[in-house]
């Protein structure tokens, strides 16, 4: 029988920020389901790392840009919850999956615009809608936004605007789901050294140094700076935090 362990579903959990979110959430005693787009081997390594801690974990394939695949994903999720966790529902949805494309507004194609929109807004909206009846009352949703919704970096106009939309959606979801006791918050990372956007901040020393100068704590962020904040929001300690934008940027561009 289900022992009452809470379960978190983290999209894009095979690498970078999502991987750290999965590992940190597991340390809080939650079972973890991560999704991956194509990197199954990397996702399975994250699952194995979590299992070493004694927590349950599983990885499922999901393309968050393809809404037509959400019905099949939901069926797979429900089967997995039953077989792996002896549960009907899960407790926390972390909408993390994303990509970064650096293109100036003047040169952004409709194809790029649609891809970013499908992943960062449309997919988030409809995946949340699709899973509402599998999400436990009293649970929570964490939407991953970005510091770029507050400040600007040339080339991220579409991405930043979509993340601003996610922050507005977060407040609407908090209002509409509150009668079920579901808390909805947005976490907005600043510049982080990962492979996001082709590893621009991590691998380009000029960019890294430039970003560092804009951060009050005098360094660029690491993936390990973010996951613990998301994990905290999946605990009872955060039970009265709702409809908030929490920026985790080290004080960038203040």
Secondary structure by P-SEA (a helix, b strand, c coil): ccccbbbbbbccccccaaaaaaaaaaaabbbbbbbbccaaaaaaaaaaaaaaacccbbbbbbccccccaaaaaaaaaaaaaaaccccccccbbbcccbbbbbbccccccaaaaaaaaacccaaaaaaaaaaccccccccbbbbbbccccccccccaaaaaaaaaaaaaaaaaaaaaaccccbbbbbbbbcccccccccccccccaaaaaaaaaaccccccccccccaaaaaaaaccccccccbbbbbccccccc
